[in-house]
């Protein structure tokens, strides 16, 4: 163990952490450039074969950056894409980033440290960082933006150099240390453990922007919201935002175990995909899309009283055409991804003749992350942790997400020696309650 890691784990003072020597390398989950062709012609692109845990060199800090000792991180779907080298190898993103010159050139390496959100302890700050110091407990969100771009000051997600940390940049979260820009940091909620705090930023921030933000669907009280993949990382926060905002979540899941999960989050109307007969190929058959869309609309009207005001989309090809049909007249389909395929087809008559809207949404800017964060700090929204894995087994955890076996979010302990650590406000934790804070714990098989 390095001197710096030991200082962090011992809860040393800011001065002691600042004085400890930064190690020359660190343990990280990473990809290797020489492996990018390993899945050519292979049907099952098993991410356990491409993801490696091993030491990588410690990068130098830019003036606006912070070195964080990562206590815990989480598995997100962008790590699955990275590890499958689809739709393109993320090493191309690193090269694109490096073309900016200067400090960005460090990202172009023959290895890619993945992972896009975490909790941890600040151990070093660049000379231009003002608001953070060694010893601070923080969470890190993935919006890696360029503050010198004019568009960034209107919305951080609109800048041309905006990137997802640990996906389109290097030195990500699934490691003992992470290199982040200072504007990716927020204070860690004091009542949460390291793993509970780590799993929220990417998925919760994305769901908040999609549903609540004025850049998304602008959900209001009483809105009926259809949520595809409601038991997953994005869906588990979407259900909570809808309930917390006075709406009615209609949760779509694939089995009874996942139905139990969304009910634990507060969803009263749950539809099993088996009732609809949806497969990944459904979206390719226009007549089938219309049939399923009408059947789903009827189910929602029967159970919720009317068609949905908002459809929360991230499944993509298999469901998008159905979503366009199902949304009410004047309703909104908001989308942030396409896990079943990027090429969508839909019957445009249902869009233009019924005055519906499609909104594209990506991540969350710093202000939206702060608003999301406040809901966690107040206990209105809770973490969606279902399992906790050690860093050594992070590839196994990623495989669960790749094969759609997970519920909610899978946390990964990086430097934290075990689960349940990091709480600095036990009184607030007790007032909220352990059961309330961990509604999904144990619903994904694996180390706890």
N, C-alpha and C positions, 0 to 999 in steps of 0.2 A: 504494500500500500504506500502511495506517495505521501510526502509530508503534508501537502495541501489537502488531500483526501482525508487524512487522519484529523487535521484541524477542523474540517467541516463536520465530520462524524462525531467529533468530541464536543461540538457546540462551542468552539473557541470564539474569542472576542473578534471584533472587526480588525483590530490591530494585529492579532495573531494570524488571522486568515490572510491579511494583506502581506504579512512578512514571510509566510510559508512559500517555499519554492514551487513554481508551476512545473509539473512533470513534462518531460520531452514527448511523451506519447500517452495515449489513453485507450481504454477498451470501448469498442463501438460496434453496433450492428451496421454492416456496410456491404456494398456491392463492389465488384471488381470489373474494370473495363474489359478485361480479357474474356469475361463470361457472357458478353452481350448476345452472342449467337448460340448460346447453349440450348435454347428452346426451339431453334429452327426445325420445323417439321414435327414437333412434339405436341400432342393433343393436350396432355395434362402438364401445364407449366407450373410445376410444384415449387412454390417459392422457398421451401426449405432447402432446395438445392442451390439457389443463387444467393441467399442471405447468409452472411458469415459474421461471426463474432470474433473479433481479434483487435489487436492494437493498431492504431493509426497515429501519424505525427500530430502534435499539437500545433495549430496554426497561430500566427501572430494576430493580435487584436488591432483592428482599425480604430481611429479616434472616436467613432460614434458607436462602438460595440462594447458588449459586456460578455465576459466568460462566466457561465453558470455551471456550477456543480449540479448535475441532474440527479435528483433524488428519485423521481419516477417519471415515466412517460406513458404513451398509449399507442395502440395500433389503429391506424387510419387506412382508408382504402387507397390513398395515394401511395402508401408503401407497397401495397399489393401490385399496383400498376408498375411502380419502379422495379420491383423484384421480378416481374414478368417481362420487363423490357418492352412494355406496351403502353400506349399505342406507338411510342418511340422510346428508345433508351434514354433515360434521364441524363446520361452523360452529355447529350446534345444540349440540354438546358445549361449544364455547367459551362460548356464552351461558349454558349451565347452570352451568359453572364460575364464571363471573362473578357469578352470583346469590349466591354466598357473601359477596360484598362484600370490601372491603379490597384487598389485593394481588391477589386473584383477578380483579378487574375488568380488569386489564391484558390478560388472555387474549382478551377479546372485541374482536377487531380485524377489519377488512375483508380481512385476509390471514391465512393459516394456514401457518406454517413447519412442515413435516412432518419425520418421521424419528424413530426411537425408540431407537436405541443408537449409541454412538460411542466413540472414544478421543480424548484430547486433553490440553491443558495448562490447569490452573487459572490464571486471570488476575485474578480478583477474588472476594472472599468477602463475604457479608453480615455484619453486625455480630454475629449470633448463631452464626456458624459457628466451631467450635473445632478440628476435626481436620484441616483442609485449609488450604493456604496457596498463594499464587502460585508458579508453577513446578512444582507437583506434576504428575506424569504419571498420568493416571487413565483408567478406562473408566466409562461411564455406562450403567446399566440402566434400563428403562422404568417401573418401579413408582413412580409419583408418588402418595405416600400422605400422609394427614393424621395427624400424630403426636398430635394432641389428641383423636382419636376412640378410645374405649375398645377397640373391636374390633381396631384396628390393632395393639394390643399383644399380642393373641393370635395374629394372623396378618395381616400387612399387606395381603393381598389381600381381606380380608373387610370392610374399612372402607367405609362408604357413599360416601366421597369419594375412594376409590382410583381413579386414572385412568392410562391409558397415555400416557406422555410423547410429545409430537409427534403424537399421534392424537386424544386427548381433551383435550390441552392445547396451547398455542401454544409458539413459540420452540424448536422441535425440533432434531434432530440433523443434518439434511442442509443444512448451512450453515457459514459461517465461524465462527460463535459459537453457543453454546447456553446457555440458562438452565435450571438444574436445581436441585433440592433437594439439600442436602448428603448426605441419606441415600440418594441414588441413585449415589453414587460408590464405587468400589473402586480400589485401586492397579493401574496397568497392569502386566501380566506383563512383566518386563524383557527376556525373550528374544524377544518377539514384535514384529513391525513394527507400525506404526500401523494398517495395514489388516487385519492378522491379528487384532489385539486388538479392532478395532471391530465385527467381524461376529458376535461370540459372545453378548453378553448376552441379547438377547431370545429367540432360538431355543434356545440351549443352556439358559438358565434355565428356559424353558417345558418343554422336554423332561425336564430333571432333576426338576422338580416332578411331572410326569405319571408318571414311571417310578420314581424313586428315593425321593422324599420320603415321609414318613409321611402326607402329605395326598394322595398320589397312589396309584398301584397297588402300592407297596411291593414292587418287584421283588426277587427273591432269586436266589441262585446256582442255575443249572440251569433257570430259567424259559425257556420258549419264548415269544417276543414277535413277533407279527405287526405289521409296520410298514408302513402305507400311505404312499405318497409318500416312499419311503425315500431317494431321491436329492436331495430338496429341502432347504430350510434346516432345518426341524424334524427331518425324517427322518435327515439326515446326522449329527446329534448323537444321535438316538435309537439308531441303529445302534452308535455308539461307546459309549454308556452301557450298552447291553445286553452288548456284548462285554467292556467293562471290568469289569462287575459279575458276570461268570461266567454270563451267560445265552446264549441261542441266538437271534440275530435272524433272522427270516424277512422278507426285504425284497421289497416289491411295487413294481415300476417299470413305466414305459410303453414303454421301448425299450432297445435293446442298449447305446447310449451311456450311459444311466443305469444299466444293469446293471453296466457296467464301473466306474462311479463307486462303487457300493455295495460291490462286491468290493474296491476299493482301500481302503475303510474297514473291511474285515474281515468283511463278510457272506458266508457260504459258501452259504446257501440263498437263491436269488433267483427270484422268480416274475414273469414278464412278464404284464401285464394282458391282452395279446392271447391268452394261454392261457385266459382266463376270459371274454373277450368283454364286459367291463364298459364301459359308456358313462355319461354324465351322466344318462341317462334310466332306467338299470337299476333304481334305487331306487324308481321309480314303479310297477313291475310286481311285485306280491307273489309270483307264481309264479316269475318270473324270479329274484327275490332268493333264493328257496329253492333253485332249481336251481344257481345260481352258488355259494351258500353251501356246499352239499353237495359240489360239485366242488372248491372251494377247501379244504374240510376234508380231503377225500381226498388232495389234493396235499400238504398239510402233514403229514399222518400218514405218507405214503409217504416224505417227505424228512426230516422231523424226528423221527418216531417217535410223536408224539401231537398232539392239537389244542393250540392255543396257550393258555398260562396268561393272557396279557395281549394285548389288541389295542390298538394305538396309533393312535387315530383323530383325524384333523383334516380329512378329505375331506368328510364329512358326508352329504348327501342320497344321493349315488350309491352309497355303500358302507356306510352305518351299519347298515342292516338285515342286510347280509351279515355284518358284524362281530359282531352279536348272535348269529347262528347259529354262527359259526365258533369263538367262544371256548369253551373246554372247560367241562364241568360245574363250577360253582363259580368259573369264571374271571371276568375283569374286562375291561370295555371302558372305556378312559379317553379322554376327548375334550376338545379345546381349541379347536375351530373347525369351520367348515363351508364350505370353499372351493367346493364344488359345489352348495351350497344349504343353507339353515337348517332347512327343514321336513323332518324325518325321519319315516319310517314303518318300523315293524318288527313282526314277529310276536311278540307278548308271551309266547306259550307257551314260546319258547326261552329267555326271560329267567326267568320265575317258576318253571317246572317244572324247570329245570336250575340254579336257585339262582345265577344270574349277577349281576354287579354292573355298574352304569354309574356312572362317576365323572366329574363335570365339573371341569375344571381350567383355570386362567387365570393366565398369567404365572408369576412367582415372587416370593416375598417377599425381603427383604434378606438374611436368614440363608441361604435357599436359594441366592440368587445368590452369596453368599460361599462356600458349599460347592462350587458349580459352578466358581467362579473358582479355587479351590484345585486342582482337577483340571487346569485349564489351566496353572497355575503349575508343577505337578509334571510336566507333559508326558504325563499319562495320557490326556487328551482334547486333540485338536488342532483348529485352525481349519478351517472348511469353505470357504475362499475358492476360487472357481473363476475369477473375473474381477475386474478392477479398472478402474473408470471414473473420469474426472474429474467434478467437480461440474457443470461445464457440460453434460455428457452424461448426467446422472442420470435424466432423463426417459426416455431410450433404455434405460437399464438397467432402469428400472421396467417398461417395456413388455415386456422379456424375461420378467420374472416374471409379468406379466399373462397372457402367452400360453404360459406353462409351458415356456419354452425353456431355462431356467437349470438348472444343476446346483449343489447346495450353496448357497453364499451369494455374492452380488455385493457387493463393497466399493466405496465411493465416496471418492475423495480430495477433501477439502474444503480445508483449508489446507496440508496436506503437499504439497510441490512434486513429489513422485514416489513410486513404490512402493519398498519395501525400507528405509525409514527408521524411526527410533525405537527401535532395539535398543540396550539399555544393559547387557545381559549376554550378550555374544557367546560366552562359554565354554559357558554352559548351552545356548545355541542349537546350538552345534557338537556337544555331547554328544547332544542329541536328534536332530539331523540334519535337513537341509533337506527331504529327500524325505518324512520322517515328518511334518514340519510342514505340508507342502503337497501332500497326496495328491490333491486335486481341481484343482489349478491348471491352467488352460488348457482345462478341459472345457466351459466356457461361452465362446462366441465373443465377442470384444470387446477393447477396449484393455486392455493389461496393464502 
